């Protein structure tokens, strides 16, 4: 990595190192969330759905991604319905366009949801 960064200023190197740290944190959060959700639901969840949950997208958006996964045979229809209903409960969604609340996301990542 040092050869790669030799033509950059110290500020540039610091920015790159900071971005790498953020990516590593994101990767860790993603893996923890994916593992906990799959343990809770007892089926595999597509990466782009987990990513959207981690990004606190709207419930409507996540449902659209679940529908996409069902259409593309990435998850079964039954598992898609289960995922939608349980996410609604876990994130206490009252309106289709509610964002997945970061407070509940932190709880999912840091605590046991089973």
N, C-alpha and C positions, 0 to 999 in steps of 0.2 A: 504494500500500500504506500510505503514511503516513496518509491520510485514514481508512482502514479501522481502523487501530490507535490513533487519537488518543484514544479513551476508555479505553484500557487502561493499566495501570501498567507500569513498566519491567520488572518481573519477568514479567508476562504477555507482553510483547513479546519478551523474551529466550526464553521457552518456545516461542513461536510460531516464532521464528527458528531455534531449535534443532531443532524438529520438521521445519521445511522443509529444513534441512541433512540430517537423517536420511533424509527422503524422496528427496532428490537423490542421496544415496549409494546408497540401495536401487535407485533407477532406473538408475544407472550400472552397479551390479553385475548387475542383471537383464539389461540390454542386452548387457553383455559375455558373460555366461553363455549367453544365448539365441543370440548370434552364434556363439560357439565350439561349442556343441552342434549347431547347425544345420550348421555347416561340417564338423564331425566326422561327423555322421550323414548329411549330404547330403539332408536333407528338413526341411520346416518342422515345428517343435514348438509345440504349443499353449501359449499364455501361462500358463494355470493349471498346467500340468505344470512349466514352468520355475520358476514361483513356488513350487511345492511342493518342488522340488529346492533352491531357494535357502533355503527355510525349514527344510531338513534334516528333512523329514517321514520317517516310516518307509517302508521299501521297499514294504511292503504297501499303504500309502496311495497312493504314487506309482503302483503297478501298477493300483490301482482307478481312478485318474484317467486312466491310459493306456487302460484298458478303456472308460471313459466316452467318451474321445475317439474310440475306434474305433467304438463303437455310434452315436455322433453324426456319423460320417463326417468327423471332423476330421483323422484320420490313417488310413492303411490298416492292415489287419490285419497285413500283413508288417512294416510300419514299427513297429507297436506291439510286436510280438514282438522285433524287433531292438533297440528302445529298452529294453525290459525286460532283455534279456540283457546288453546293453552297459553299462547302468547298474549292473547287478549286478557286472560286472567292474571298472568304473571306481571304484566305491565299496567294492569288496571285501566285498560282502554275503555273510554266511554263514547268516543266519537271516532269514526273511521279515519279522520284526518289528524287525529292526535299523534304526536311524535312519541316514540318509545322513550319513556322517561329515563334519563341518565341515573337517577337515584336508584331505580329498580335494576338497571343494568349493573351498577356497582355492586349491588346486593347479589346478583346472579354470579358475577365474576368472583367475588370475595367470600361468599358463603355457600353452604351446601343447600341446594334447592330441592333435594329429594325428600 
